[in-house]
Amino acid sequence: MIRVMIASLLFTVLIPEVALAQTPPTSTADYVLVSVILKHDQSRTRDEMVKLLEDQGFLAKFPPDGMVVESWYVLMGLGHLITVRVPPARLRDFNVALESTAWKVFRSEIYVTYDFKEIAKTQRERALKK
């Protein structure tokens, strides 16, 4: 478990640099948010997972160029929760990058996502005024 946490920490430290190098789409009409849950394969050691990710080029290929990491969280005991801005026409590229680089190390779940924070804030303010 400690090895998995160390691997998670390494990804957390390395990934923000990838996100900074990309130019984000300027309008929500230019992208969809896609959230990915990558669940650790706990039958593998940390060294095995890191080797597979390196061999498959995970950090070099995910996310593909032109896509931006909105957030990348490590969920201890589960894996990674990643939200990425994906141009709709490039959804297939996103999926192929994930399948070709993350599988064998992670089980994945993918969800189309939208930002609800401001809506929830407005709804809460209205509810508190009642």
LUMGU-24053 format. One record per residue (C-alpha): residue number from 1; x, y, z. Coordinates in Angstrom, 2 decimals. Layout:
N
<site><nr>NUM</nr><east>X</east><north>Y</north><up>Z</up></site>
...
END
This chain:
130
<site><nr>1</nr><east>0.00</east><north>0.00</north><up>0.00</up></site>
<site><nr>2</nr><east>2.88</east><north>2.36</north><up>0.80</up></site>
<site><nr>3</nr><east>4.30</east><north>1.74</north><up>-2.67</up></site>
<site><nr>4</nr><east>0.97</east><north>2.64</north><up>-4.28</up></site>
<site><nr>5</nr><east>0.83</east><north>5.84</north><up>-2.25</up></site>
<site><nr>6</nr><east>4.39</east><north>6.72</north><up>-3.32</up></site>
<site><nr>7</nr><east>3.49</east><north>6.11</north><up>-6.98</up></site>
<site><nr>8</nr><east>0.41</east><north>8.28</north><up>-6.52</up></site>
<site><nr>9</nr><east>2.50</east><north>11.04</north><up>-5.02</up></site>
<site><nr>10</nr><east>4.93</east><north>10.90</north><up>-7.95</up></site>
<site><nr>11</nr><east>2.07</east><north>11.26</north><up>-10.43</up></site>
<site><nr>12</nr><east>0.64</east><north>14.14</north><up>-8.43</up></site>
<site><nr>13</nr><east>3.95</east><north>15.97</north><up>-8.53</up></site>
<site><nr>14</nr><east>4.69</east><north>15.30</north><up>-12.20</up></site>
<site><nr>15</nr><east>1.29</east><north>15.91</north><up>-13.80</up></site>
<site><nr>16</nr><east>0.81</east><north>19.64</north><up>-13.07</up></site>
<site><nr>17</nr><east>3.79</east><north>20.38</north><up>-15.31</up></site>
<site><nr>18</nr><east>2.01</east><north>18.65</north><up>-18.20</up></site>
<site><nr>19</nr><east>-1.11</east><north>20.75</north><up>-17.64</up></site>
<site><nr>20</nr><east>0.84</east><north>24.02</north><up>-17.57</up></site>
<site><nr>21</nr><east>2.42</east><north>23.32</north><up>-20.95</up></site>
<site><nr>22</nr><east>-0.95</east><north>23.13</north><up>-22.69</up></site>
<site><nr>23</nr><east>-3.13</east><north>25.98</north><up>-23.92</up></site>
<site><nr>24</nr><east>-6.65</east><north>25.60</north><up>-22.56</up></site>
<site><nr>25</nr><east>-9.67</east><north>26.07</north><up>-24.82</up></site>
<site><nr>26</nr><east>-11.13</east><north>29.52</north><up>-24.18</up></site>
<site><nr>27</nr><east>-14.83</east><north>28.71</north><up>-24.23</up></site>
<site><nr>28</nr><east>-16.92</east><north>25.89</north><up>-22.82</up></site>
<site><nr>29</nr><east>-18.25</east><north>25.46</north><up>-26.36</up></site>
<site><nr>30</nr><east>-14.71</east><north>24.37</north><up>-27.32</up></site>
<site><nr>31</nr><east>-14.50</east><north>21.42</north><up>-24.93</up></site>
<site><nr>32</nr><east>-16.30</east><north>18.88</north><up>-22.78</up></site>
<site><nr>33</nr><east>-15.09</east><north>17.89</north><up>-19.34</up></site>
<site><nr>34</nr><east>-14.34</east><north>14.21</north><up>-18.97</up></site>
<site><nr>35</nr><east>-13.66</east><north>12.71</north><up>-15.55</up></site>
<site><nr>36</nr><east>-11.70</east><north>9.49</north><up>-15.33</up></site>
<site><nr>37</nr><east>-11.34</east><north>7.27</north><up>-12.29</up></site>
<site><nr>38</nr><east>-8.23</east><north>5.13</north><up>-12.53</up></site>
<site><nr>39</nr><east>-8.45</east><north>2.37</north><up>-9.94</up></site>
<site><nr>40</nr><east>-5.17</east><north>0.81</north><up>-8.85</up></site>
<site><nr>41</nr><east>-4.54</east><north>-2.84</north><up>-9.64</up></site>
<site><nr>42</nr><east>-3.56</east><north>-3.87</north><up>-6.13</up></site>
<site><nr>43</nr><east>-2.33</east><north>-7.27</north><up>-7.34</up></site>
<site><nr>44</nr><east>0.76</east><north>-5.49</north><up>-8.73</up></site>
<site><nr>45</nr><east>3.64</east><north>-3.98</north><up>-6.83</up></site>
<site><nr>46</nr><east>4.48</east><north>-0.31</north><up>-7.17</up></site>
<site><nr>47</nr><east>7.58</east><north>-1.19</north><up>-9.18</up></site>
<site><nr>48</nr><east>5.51</east><north>-3.28</north><up>-11.59</up></site>
<site><nr>49</nr><east>2.98</east><north>-0.48</north><up>-12.02</up></site>
<site><nr>50</nr><east>5.60</east><north>2.20</north><up>-12.59</up></site>
<site><nr>51</nr><east>7.43</east><north>-0.02</north><up>-15.12</up></site>
<site><nr>52</nr><east>4.21</east><north>-0.72</north><up>-17.05</up></site>
<site><nr>53</nr><east>3.29</east><north>2.97</north><up>-17.09</up></site>
<site><nr>54</nr><east>6.76</east><north>3.86</north><up>-18.35</up></site>
<site><nr>55</nr><east>6.72</east><north>1.07</north><up>-20.98</up></site>
<site><nr>56</nr><east>3.29</east><north>2.18</north><up>-22.20</up></site>
<site><nr>57</nr><east>4.28</east><north>5.87</north><up>-22.24</up></site>
<site><nr>58</nr><east>1.50</east><north>6.97</north><up>-19.90</up></site>
<site><nr>59</nr><east>3.00</east><north>10.29</north><up>-18.78</up></site>
<site><nr>60</nr><east>4.12</east><north>11.15</north><up>-22.32</up></site>
<site><nr>61</nr><east>0.79</east><north>10.31</north><up>-24.01</up></site>
<site><nr>62</nr><east>-1.93</east><north>11.06</north><up>-21.47</up></site>
<site><nr>63</nr><east>-3.64</east><north>13.37</north><up>-21.91</up></site>
<site><nr>64</nr><east>-2.96</east><north>13.90</north><up>-25.61</up></site>
<site><nr>65</nr><east>-1.69</east><north>17.28</north><up>-26.82</up></site>
<site><nr>66</nr><east>-4.39</east><north>19.93</north><up>-26.95</up></site>
<site><nr>67</nr><east>-6.21</east><north>18.56</north><up>-23.91</up></site>
<site><nr>68</nr><east>-5.86</east><north>20.12</north><up>-20.49</up></site>
<site><nr>69</nr><east>-5.93</east><north>18.57</north><up>-17.04</up></site>
<site><nr>70</nr><east>-8.46</east><north>20.52</north><up>-14.97</up></site>
<site><nr>71</nr><east>-7.76</east><north>18.52</north><up>-11.83</up></site>
<site><nr>72</nr><east>-5.86</east><north>15.41</north><up>-10.79</up></site>
<site><nr>73</nr><east>-6.51</east><north>13.98</north><up>-7.35</up></site>
<site><nr>74</nr><east>-5.25</east><north>10.86</north><up>-5.64</up></site>
<site><nr>75</nr><east>-7.99</east><north>9.05</north><up>-3.75</up></site>
<site><nr>76</nr><east>-6.16</east><north>6.99</north><up>-1.16</up></site>
<site><nr>77</nr><east>-7.18</east><north>3.36</north><up>-1.30</up></site>
<site><nr>78</nr><east>-8.84</east><north>3.83</north><up>-4.71</up></site>
<site><nr>79</nr><east>-6.63</east><north>5.48</north><up>-7.30</up></site>
<site><nr>80</nr><east>-6.74</east><north>8.69</north><up>-9.33</up></site>
<site><nr>81</nr><east>-9.60</east><north>11.05</north><up>-10.22</up></site>
<site><nr>82</nr><east>-8.68</east><north>13.11</north><up>-13.26</up></site>
<site><nr>83</nr><east>-10.82</east><north>15.71</north><up>-15.02</up></site>
<site><nr>84</nr><east>-9.67</east><north>16.76</north><up>-18.48</up></site>
<site><nr>85</nr><east>-10.87</east><north>19.37</north><up>-21.00</up></site>
<site><nr>86</nr><east>-11.39</east><north>17.46</north><up>-24.23</up></site>
<site><nr>87</nr><east>-12.34</east><north>19.02</north><up>-27.58</up></site>
<site><nr>88</nr><east>-15.42</east><north>17.06</north><up>-28.71</up></site>
<site><nr>89</nr><east>-13.85</east><north>16.14</north><up>-32.05</up></site>
<site><nr>90</nr><east>-10.91</east><north>14.57</north><up>-30.15</up></site>
<site><nr>91</nr><east>-12.86</east><north>12.33</north><up>-27.80</up></site>
<site><nr>92</nr><east>-11.67</east><north>9.24</north><up>-29.66</up></site>
<site><nr>93</nr><east>-8.02</east><north>10.36</north><up>-29.27</up></site>
<site><nr>94</nr><east>-8.60</east><north>10.78</north><up>-25.54</up></site>
<site><nr>95</nr><east>-10.07</east><north>7.28</north><up>-25.26</up></site>
<site><nr>96</nr><east>-7.30</east><north>5.64</north><up>-27.31</up></site>
<site><nr>97</nr><east>-4.59</east><north>7.37</north><up>-25.23</up></site>
<site><nr>98</nr><east>-6.20</east><north>6.10</north><up>-22.06</up></site>
<site><nr>99</nr><east>-6.69</east><north>2.56</north><up>-23.34</up></site>
<site><nr>100</nr><east>-3.17</east><north>2.26</north><up>-24.74</up></site>
<site><nr>101</nr><east>-1.33</east><north>3.68</north><up>-21.75</up></site>
<site><nr>102</nr><east>-3.31</east><north>3.12</north><up>-18.56</up></site>
<site><nr>103</nr><east>-4.79</east><north>-0.32</north><up>-19.00</up></site>
<site><nr>104</nr><east>-2.93</east><north>-3.19</north><up>-17.28</up></site>
<site><nr>105</nr><east>-2.14</east><north>-0.82</north><up>-14.40</up></site>
<site><nr>106</nr><east>-5.57</east><north>0.68</north><up>-13.76</up></site>
<site><nr>107</nr><east>-9.22</east><north>-0.20</north><up>-14.20</up></site>
<site><nr>108</nr><east>-10.95</east><north>2.86</north><up>-15.58</up></site>
<site><nr>109</nr><east>-14.34</east><north>4.53</north><up>-15.31</up></site>
<site><nr>110</nr><east>-15.11</east><north>7.50</north><up>-17.56</up></site>
<site><nr>111</nr><east>-17.82</east><north>10.11</north><up>-17.05</up></site>
<site><nr>112</nr><east>-18.79</east><north>13.22</north><up>-19.00</up></site>
<site><nr>113</nr><east>-18.78</east><north>16.01</north><up>-16.42</up></site>
<site><nr>114</nr><east>-19.87</east><north>19.60</north><up>-16.02</up></site>
<site><nr>115</nr><east>-19.04</east><north>22.32</north><up>-13.51</up></site>
<site><nr>116</nr><east>-21.88</east><north>22.68</north><up>-11.01</up></site>
<site><nr>117</nr><east>-20.09</east><north>24.78</north><up>-8.40</up></site>
<site><nr>118</nr><east>-21.61</east><north>28.19</north><up>-9.28</up></site>
<site><nr>119</nr><east>-25.09</east><north>26.70</north><up>-9.73</up></site>
<site><nr>120</nr><east>-24.89</east><north>25.01</north><up>-6.33</up></site>
<site><nr>121</nr><east>-23.61</east><north>28.23</north><up>-4.74</up></site>
<site><nr>122</nr><east>-26.53</east><north>30.21</north><up>-6.17</up></site>
<site><nr>123</nr><east>-29.03</east><north>27.57</north><up>-5.08</up></site>
<site><nr>124</nr><east>-27.58</east><north>27.55</north><up>-1.57</up></site>
<site><nr>125</nr><east>-27.74</east><north>31.34</north><up>-1.31</up></site>
<site><nr>126</nr><east>-31.41</east><north>31.26</north><up>-2.36</up></site>
<site><nr>127</nr><east>-32.18</east><north>28.49</north><up>0.15</up></site>
<site><nr>128</nr><east>-30.53</east><north>30.38</north><up>2.99</up></site>
<site><nr>129</nr><east>-32.61</east><north>33.51</north><up>2.26</up></site>
<site><nr>130</nr><east>-35.89</east><north>31.59</north><up>2.76</up></site>
END
